[in-house]
Amino acid sequence: MGRWVRSFVQAMLKVVNSVIGMVGMGMILYALWMIRAWYKQISGFRAPSAPDSSPWFMYSCLVLGISLCLITCSGHIAAETANGPCLSCYTVFVSILVLLEAAITADVFLNKNWEEDFPQDSTGRLNEFKNFVSSNPDMSKWIGLSIIGAQALSIFLALVLRALGPDHGTYYESDDDVEPARLPLLRNQAQQQTLYVPDSPPSLKNSYWNGGNR
């Protein structure tokens, strides 16, 4: 029964973790599209009229997407091995990500001048993203809740799998199968050595004394 529960939790953790990986790949593709469009835009400008501020929003999306993909890879490894330290590291990484997202969300909703907390975006992609979110509030809300729910559920499943521990049943069965095959061989060798060594000297002595008596 324990193996079935462990297998089910591992499968669910992989599925939920795949959702996080899909979000990361989407952010990477979106960031690459923005970078490509931005470089095409600045290629038409001359050097004095080129924007001075760095395109931090695009590179932030790219770094965040890569981080999500790396977390997804570590989550799949932790779910497959059910190793305690791997699951702990995965839980810490996802928890830090959730806290960071919660802090940014609280700053945006509670602070009216939240744009002042971020540097100026010369590409204008941040304003486009803000306009898209404001024009589609319901879809943006459900997407955000789905991402947060997947991350929270992955933390819960990782803790449950860590409490269940790895499956050692197969290793114990393999050890039991190997040990009985090796022990009789060692015992037979030990018996052969103990029987062979003391028998040789008496036979030599008996043949010597018999020859001398003749």
Secondary structure, DSSP 8 states (H G I E B T S, - for coil): -HHHHHHHHHHHHHHHHHHHHHHHHHHHHHHHHHHHHHHHHHHTS-TTTS--S--HHHHHHHHHHHHHHHHHHHHHHHHHH--HHHHHHHHHHHHHHHHHHHHHHHHHHH-TTGGGGS---SSSHHHHHHHHHHH-HHHHHHHHHHHHHHHHHHHHHHHHHHHH----HHHHHHHHHHHHHHHHHHHHHHHHHHHHHHHHHHHHHHHHHHHHH-
